[in-house]
Structures are given as C-alpha cells and as structure tokens.
C-alpha cells in the first residue's frame, strides 16, 4: 500500500495542517518566505507536526537547493563541501538540520561564518527548544518558531484525505480511535494507517488496537503540547499537590519526553520555588539529573518520581528568585556602587571574620541596599533569624 507520510506530506503552505499560525496567508513566517526575506530559523515542537515539511516548503517557495541532515550523523566535511560548492554562486542553498539540539559546539562554529554572511540559509528542527543548546552567537542571528500538537479536527481532515486516496473503509468509531490515540502526531497516525492497510482494506478498531494497544498521549484526546504538560507539572509541584505532579510526570514520560529535559526543569524548580526553605532540594535534583543521564528509561522514571514527590512535599520559598531579579534590575537601571576599599584586592582595613569568631562588623557596600527578604518557612526561617541577629549587632 501507499506510504501515506510521503503521499500526504504538505507541498505548500495551504496544504499544511494544524499550524495555521505559521502557514496562514497572514502568518509572519509565510510572508517572510514569500518575500524571500526569511532568515535563519529554528523550529521546535512535538514529533509529527510538520517541521521537516515546513523546511521543504520554504526551499520550494524560495527556490533554494535543499540539503537535509541529522545532527546525530552530520559530518563537518559534508557542510564544508556544500559551502565551497556555492561559494561564488548566485543562488544560496538551504541547509536543513534535524535534531538540531544535538549539534556539537564545533559543528555550530562551522555554521556561524556562513550564517553571518548569509551565504546559506540554515533551518533547524527539534522536538526540544533548541535555543537552550545553541550558542548565543547562533541564537542572535536566528528566529525561533514553535509548532504545536495537531488538533484532532485537523488530524480528522488529514485522515479523510488518506482514506480517499487509497480507497480504504473505516467506521466512525475506528476513525475516532485512530485520531485520538495518535496524540496530535500526524506521522504516527498515518504510519498506523499504513500498517493496517497492509493487512486489509477494511480497517477495524480491533486491528488498530492490536497494532497500537495504548494511546500515544496516555489516553488523552486533548491536543496539548509537552510544554503545557511541563508547566502543569511544575505548577502542581509548586502548589504541593504530589498526586497531580506525578500524573503530569507520567504524561510527560509516556509522551516520550526525555528524562534529561524533565530533570533539568526539576533542578530549576528546586532553586526557584523551594530554595532555602529546603536547601537539600537542589542537591537531590542535581543528583537526579546526573542519575537519569547515566541510567535512562525505564528505570529513570523511578528517580524522577522520587524527586517530584520530594519537591512537592518540601516547604516553598522564592526568596532567592526574587532577590536576584531585584538585584539585576537595580544594576541594569544604573545603580552601580563604588566598592569599599576594604573588600577589594587592596584589602585596606579588611577584617577577617574568622579572627573574630565568624563575624565582625565592617562595610561591604558604599550604600545600603536590600534585596534578600527571607521568609519564615522551613530552614529559611533559621537563616532569617541568624542574619537578623547579626543586623542587630550593627
């Protein structure tokens, strides 16, 4: 039977399903592309949502030679040959790199000069936000576009086209299962349809369930992106609802989210939302990040669950988050103080606290500023009490 993923791959912006914010006639991406003004761009979002299709559409609309690579197998020499080939050409090529978040630093350094002089157009795609893994030099020369899970309504339209193209029969209940169980992934839906059509042209729900026993989105029919699930997990932990946090963790794991990505979010939360109310939270989540990177799934799910429950059950304080933000704003607004000479390298009049039992009164800022406001929560209450006692001695 037909390869539905290739047969139904969008060939222009109008055929692209589920990404109207990028493909509609008024969408900035489409306008830039049609005006031949599109710059280096990176696309991120869930699998099967059209990232590669968009790259190919851009190449077609802008009439550019298309070269497709995967960052996991990309060789620098491959890039250099293309750069040399088009060195003096009137037409520049489009270099498309999938899994772009896996680009090594030396690979990024090779791309930088041609991105700077615009001798090629670089398009990248990833299921993760690539701006966390790309250098600041590349980020500053690029645009970032997010793709979303394809809605069930859009998947249904795509499925109808597929059935008509291959003269396949399917009851409404079977069609609904195929759409809902695909979790917003058009490729997954079309691949399952392809496998089933190789068995029989009349496709039943029993046939589909034998090939895909469970839904890709943990049985959910909603079209939420994994960043929404991450947000829901973080907010549940912040609200100390361990059951909700574990549920969203399960959704993330079942949806194919990498253990490293989840663990990184937990490390950030440990400082941003738990902070010094329980300083051990940062230690535990850092250990979680190290552990899951070494172990991987399926056992990593247990380590992540332990960290999520621990964070949910920890007292919460965002005083560190508030303090650094306030201090940074103060500096950016021009509040640059002269440093007292006793704490600079000159050491003029510096008093070594350990010679005075651990604390001695001396000047550390030329003008008093207050950013740190500790709370009476968990271990932070002890820290607050200690610092207030020292202040009372001044």
C-alpha positions as CSV (number, residue, x, y, z in Angstrom):
1,X,0.0,0.0,0.0
2,X,1.0,3.6,-0.3
3,X,3.4,5.4,2.0
4,X,0.9,7.9,3.5
5,X,3.5,10.0,5.2
6,X,5.1,10.8,1.8
7,X,1.9,10.8,-0.2
8,X,0.2,13.3,2.1
9,X,3.2,15.4,3.0
10,X,2.3,19.1,2.5
11,X,3.8,20.5,-0.6
12,X,2.9,24.1,0.1
13,X,1.7,26.3,2.9
14,X,-2.0,25.8,2.1
15,X,-1.7,22.0,2.4
16,X,0.0,22.2,5.8
17,X,-2.4,21.1,8.6
18,X,-2.6,22.2,12.2
19,X,0.0,25.0,12.1
20,X,-2.1,27.9,10.9
21,X,0.0,30.4,13.0
22,X,2.8,29.6,10.6
23,X,1.1,28.7,7.3
24,X,-1.9,31.1,7.0
25,X,-1.5,33.9,4.4
26,X,-1.1,36.5,7.2
27,X,1.4,34.4,9.2
28,X,4.8,36.2,9.5
29,X,6.7,33.1,8.6
30,X,4.8,32.7,5.3
31,X,5.0,36.4,4.5
32,X,8.8,36.5,5.0
33,X,9.2,33.3,3.0
34,X,7.1,34.6,0.0
35,X,9.0,37.9,0.1
36,X,12.3,36.0,0.0
37,X,13.2,37.7,3.3
38,X,13.3,34.7,5.6
39,X,16.4,34.4,7.7
40,X,18.0,31.6,9.6
41,X,15.2,29.8,11.6
42,X,14.7,27.1,14.1
43,X,11.5,25.1,14.5
44,X,10.7,23.1,17.6
45,X,7.7,21.1,18.7
46,X,6.3,17.6,19.1
47,X,7.1,14.8,16.7
48,X,5.0,14.5,13.6
49,X,3.8,18.1,13.5
50,X,5.3,19.2,10.2
51,X,8.8,20.6,10.9
52,X,10.5,18.8,8.0
53,X,7.6,19.6,5.7
54,X,7.9,23.3,6.5
55,X,11.6,23.3,5.7
56,X,10.9,21.7,2.4
57,X,8.1,24.1,1.6
58,X,10.4,27.0,2.4
59,X,13.0,25.6,0.0
60,X,10.3,25.3,-2.7
61,X,8.8,28.7,-2.2
62,X,12.2,30.5,-2.1
63,X,13.5,28.2,-4.9
64,X,16.6,27.1,-3.0
65,X,18.6,23.9,-3.3
66,X,17.7,21.7,-0.4
67,X,20.2,19.7,1.7
68,X,18.8,17.6,4.6
69,X,20.9,16.4,7.5
70,X,20.5,14.9,11.0
71,X,22.7,16.4,13.7
72,X,23.5,13.0,15.2
73,X,25.3,11.9,12.0
74,X,26.3,15.2,10.5
75,X,29.9,15.4,9.4
76,X,31.7,18.8,9.2
77,X,33.3,17.9,5.9
78,X,29.8,17.5,4.4
79,X,29.0,21.1,5.3
80,X,32.3,22.4,4.0
81,X,31.8,20.8,0.6
82,X,28.4,22.5,0.2
83,X,29.8,25.8,1.4
84,X,32.6,25.5,-1.2
85,X,30.3,24.5,-3.9
86,X,28.1,27.6,-3.5
87,X,31.0,29.9,-2.6
88,X,30.6,32.1,-5.7
89,X,27.1,31.0,-6.7
90,X,24.2,33.5,-7.3
91,X,21.9,31.1,-5.5
92,X,22.4,30.0,-1.9
93,X,21.4,26.6,-0.6
94,X,19.1,25.7,2.3
95,X,20.8,23.6,4.9
96,X,18.2,21.7,7.0
97,X,19.4,20.1,10.2
98,X,17.0,17.8,12.1
99,X,17.6,17.1,15.9
100,X,19.5,20.4,15.9
101,X,19.7,20.5,19.7
102,X,22.3,17.7,19.3
103,X,24.7,19.9,17.3
104,X,28.2,19.8,18.9
105,X,30.0,23.1,19.6
106,X,32.5,22.6,16.7
107,X,29.6,22.0,14.3
108,X,27.9,25.2,15.4
109,X,31.2,27.1,15.0
110,X,31.4,25.9,11.4
111,X,27.9,27.2,10.7
112,X,28.5,30.6,12.3
113,X,30.5,32.2,9.5
114,X,28.1,31.3,6.7
115,X,25.2,32.3,8.9
116,X,26.9,35.7,9.4
117,X,27.5,36.4,5.7
118,X,24.2,34.8,4.7
119,X,25.8,32.6,2.0
120,X,23.5,29.8,3.1
121,X,20.1,29.6,4.7
122,X,20.2,27.5,7.9
123,X,16.9,25.8,9.1
124,X,16.9,23.6,12.1
125,X,14.3,21.4,13.7
126,X,14.0,19.7,17.1
127,X,11.5,18.2,19.5
128,X,13.2,20.3,22.2
129,X,13.6,24.0,22.4
130,X,17.0,24.3,20.6
131,X,17.8,27.8,22.0
132,X,18.9,26.1,25.2
133,X,21.6,24.1,23.4
134,X,22.7,26.6,20.7
135,X,25.4,29.2,21.3
136,X,24.4,32.8,21.9
137,X,26.1,33.8,18.6
138,X,23.8,31.5,16.6
139,X,20.7,32.5,18.7
140,X,21.3,36.2,18.0
141,X,21.3,35.5,14.2
142,X,18.2,33.3,14.1
143,X,14.4,33.3,14.6
144,X,12.5,30.7,16.6
145,X,9.2,29.2,15.7
146,X,7.1,26.8,17.8
147,X,4.9,24.1,16.3
148,X,2.0,22.7,18.3
149,X,0.4,19.3,18.5
150,X,-2.0,18.9,15.6
151,X,-5.6,19.2,16.8
152,X,-8.0,16.2,16.5
153,X,-10.1,18.2,14.0
154,X,-7.1,18.7,11.7
155,X,-6.0,15.1,12.0
156,X,-9.5,14.0,11.1
157,X,-9.3,16.0,7.9
158,X,-5.9,14.6,7.1
159,X,-7.2,11.1,7.7
160,X,-10.2,11.6,5.4
161,X,-7.8,12.6,2.6
162,X,-5.7,9.5,3.3
163,X,-8.7,7.1,3.2
164,X,-10.0,8.6,0.0
165,X,-6.6,8.5,-1.7
166,X,-6.3,4.7,-1.1
167,X,-10.0,3.7,-1.2
168,X,-10.0,2.4,2.4
169,X,-13.0,1.8,4.5
170,X,-13.3,2.7,8.2
171,X,-16.2,3.0,10.6
172,X,-16.6,6.3,12.6
173,X,-15.6,4.6,15.9
174,X,-12.4,3.2,14.3
175,X,-11.6,6.6,12.8
176,X,-12.0,8.3,16.2
177,X,-9.7,5.8,17.9
178,X,-7.0,6.3,15.2
179,X,-7.2,10.1,15.6
180,X,-7.4,10.3,19.4
181,X,-4.8,7.6,20.1
182,X,-2.2,9.5,17.8
183,X,-1.9,12.3,20.4
184,X,-1.5,15.1,17.8
185,X,1.2,13.3,15.8
186,X,0.2,13.2,12.1
187,X,3.1,10.9,11.3
188,X,2.1,8.4,13.9
189,X,-1.5,8.4,12.7
190,X,-0.5,7.9,9.0
191,X,2.0,5.2,9.9
192,X,-0.5,3.2,11.8
193,X,-3.0,3.6,9.0
194,X,-0.3,2.3,6.5
195,X,0.4,-0.8,8.6
196,X,-3.3,-1.6,9.0
197,X,-3.9,-1.1,5.3
198,X,-1.3,-3.7,4.5
199,X,-3.4,-6.2,6.4
200,X,-6.9,-5.3,5.0
201,X,-8.5,-2.5,3.1
202,X,-11.4,-2.7,5.6
203,X,-9.8,-1.4,8.8
204,X,-11.4,-2.2,12.2
205,X,-10.8,-0.8,15.7
206,X,-9.6,-4.3,16.8
207,X,-7.0,-4.3,14.1
208,X,-5.7,-0.8,15.2
209,X,-5.6,-1.8,18.9
210,X,-3.6,-4.9,18.1
211,X,-1.0,-2.7,16.4
212,X,-1.3,0.1,19.0
213,X,-2.6,-1.1,22.3
214,X,-2.5,2.2,24.1
215,X,-2.7,5.8,23.1
216,X,0.4,7.9,22.4
217,X,-0.9,10.6,24.7
218,X,-1.7,8.4,27.7
219,X,-5.3,8.0,26.6
220,X,-5.9,11.8,26.4
221,X,-7.8,13.2,23.4
222,X,-6.7,16.8,24.1
223,X,-4.1,18.4,21.9
224,X,-1.8,19.9,24.5
225,X,1.9,20.4,23.8
226,X,4.6,18.9,26.0
227,X,5.5,22.3,27.3
228,X,2.0,22.6,28.6
229,X,2.4,19.3,30.4
230,X,5.7,20.5,31.8
231,X,4.1,23.7,33.0
232,X,1.3,21.7,34.6
233,X,3.8,19.5,36.5
234,X,5.8,22.5,37.7
235,X,2.7,24.3,38.9
236,X,1.5,21.2,40.7
237,X,4.8,20.8,42.5
238,X,4.8,24.5,43.4
239,X,1.3,24.0,44.8
240,X,2.4,20.9,46.8
241,X,-0.1,18.6,45.0
242,X,2.1,15.5,44.7
243,X,-0.6,13.4,43.0
244,X,-1.2,15.9,40.3
245,X,2.6,16.4,39.8
246,X,3.1,12.6,39.5
247,X,0.2,12.4,37.0
248,X,1.8,15.0,34.7
249,X,5.2,13.4,35.1
250,X,3.6,10.2,33.9
251,X,2.1,12.1,30.9
252,X,5.5,13.5,30.0
253,X,7.2,10.2,30.3
254,X,4.5,8.3,28.3
255,X,4.6,11.1,25.7
256,X,8.3,10.5,25.0
257,X,9.8,13.4,26.9
258,X,13.5,12.9,27.6
259,X,14.4,12.2,31.2
260,X,17.2,14.9,31.0
261,X,14.7,17.6,30.0
262,X,12.4,16.8,32.9
263,X,15.3,16.6,35.4
264,X,16.6,20.0,34.2
265,X,13.2,21.5,34.9
266,X,13.2,20.0,38.4
267,X,16.7,21.4,39.2
268,X,15.5,24.9,38.2
269,X,12.3,24.5,40.3
270,X,14.4,23.4,43.3
271,X,16.0,26.8,43.5
272,X,13.2,28.9,42.1
273,X,10.3,27.6,44.2
274,X,11.8,25.6,47.1
275,X,15.1,27.5,47.6
276,X,16.5,27.8,51.1
277,X,13.3,26.6,52.7
278,X,14.8,23.2,52.0
279,X,18.4,23.5,50.6
280,X,18.6,19.8,50.1
281,X,16.1,20.0,47.3
282,X,18.8,21.4,45.0
283,X,21.2,18.6,46.0
284,X,18.6,15.9,45.3
285,X,17.5,17.3,42.0
286,X,21.1,17.7,40.8
287,X,21.7,14.1,41.7
288,X,18.5,13.3,39.8
289,X,19.9,15.0,36.7
290,X,23.1,13.1,36.9
291,X,21.4,9.8,37.6
292,X,18.9,9.8,34.8
293,X,21.5,10.8,32.3
294,X,23.5,7.7,33.2
295,X,20.6,5.3,33.6
296,X,17.9,6.3,31.2
297,X,14.4,4.8,30.8
298,X,12.6,2.8,32.1
299,X,14.4,3.0,35.5
300,X,14.8,6.7,35.3
301,X,11.0,7.1,35.8
302,X,11.5,6.0,39.5
303,X,14.3,8.5,40.1
304,X,12.2,11.3,38.6
305,X,9.2,10.3,40.6
306,X,11.2,10.4,43.8
307,X,12.4,13.9,43.0
308,X,8.9,15.1,42.1
309,X,7.4,13.8,45.3
310,X,10.2,15.3,47.4
311,X,9.8,18.7,45.8
312,X,6.0,18.6,46.2
313,X,6.4,17.8,49.9
314,X,9.0,20.4,50.5
315,X,8.3,23.9,52.1
316,X,8.4,26.5,49.4
317,X,10.2,29.8,49.1
318,X,11.0,32.0,46.1
319,X,13.2,34.5,48.0
320,X,16.3,33.6,46.0
321,X,14.4,34.1,42.8
322,X,13.1,37.4,43.9
323,X,16.4,38.6,45.3
324,X,18.5,38.0,42.2
325,X,15.8,39.5,39.9
326,X,15.6,42.6,42.0
327,X,19.4,43.0,42.2
328,X,19.8,42.5,38.4
329,X,17.1,45.2,37.8
330,X,18.9,47.5,40.1
331,X,22.2,47.1,38.3
332,X,20.5,47.4,34.8
333,X,18.9,50.6,36.0
334,X,22.3,52.1,36.6
335,X,22.7,51.5,40.4
336,X,26.5,50.9,40.2
337,X,28.1,51.4,43.6
338,X,31.7,52.0,44.3
339,X,33.2,49.1,46.2
340,X,34.6,49.9,49.7
341,X,38.4,49.5,49.5
342,X,38.5,47.1,52.5
343,X,36.9,44.3,50.3
344,X,38.7,44.9,47.1
345,X,42.1,43.4,46.2
346,X,43.8,46.3,48.1
347,X,42.5,44.9,51.4
348,X,42.8,48.3,53.0
349,X,41.4,47.8,56.5
350,X,39.8,44.4,55.8
351,X,38.8,42.5,58.9
352,X,39.0,38.7,58.5
353,X,35.7,37.4,60.1
354,X,37.3,34.1,61.3
355,X,39.7,36.1,63.5
356,X,36.6,37.5,65.3
357,X,34.7,34.2,65.9
358,X,33.0,34.2,62.5
359,X,31.5,37.7,62.3
360,X,32.8,41.2,62.6
361,X,31.1,44.4,61.7
362,X,32.5,46.2,58.6
363,X,31.3,47.9,55.4
364,X,30.6,45.8,52.3
365,X,28.6,48.3,50.3
366,X,29.1,52.0,49.9
367,X,25.4,52.4,50.3
368,X,22.9,50.1,52.0
369,X,20.7,48.2,49.6
370,X,18.2,45.4,50.4
371,X,17.3,42.6,48.0
372,X,17.2,39.5,50.2
373,X,13.9,39.1,52.1
374,X,13.9,35.7,53.7
375,X,10.7,34.0,54.8
376,X,9.7,32.2,58.0
377,X,9.5,28.9,56.1
378,X,11.4,25.7,56.7
379,X,15.2,26.0,57.0
380,X,15.0,29.6,55.6
381,X,13.4,30.7,58.9
382,X,16.7,29.7,60.7
383,X,18.7,31.6,58.1
384,X,16.5,34.7,58.5
385,X,16.9,34.5,62.3
386,X,20.7,34.3,62.0
387,X,21.0,37.3,59.7
388,X,18.6,39.4,61.7
389,X,20.7,38.7,64.8
390,X,23.8,39.9,63.0
391,X,22.0,43.0,61.8
392,X,21.0,43.8,65.4
393,X,24.7,44.0,66.3
394,X,25.4,46.8,63.8
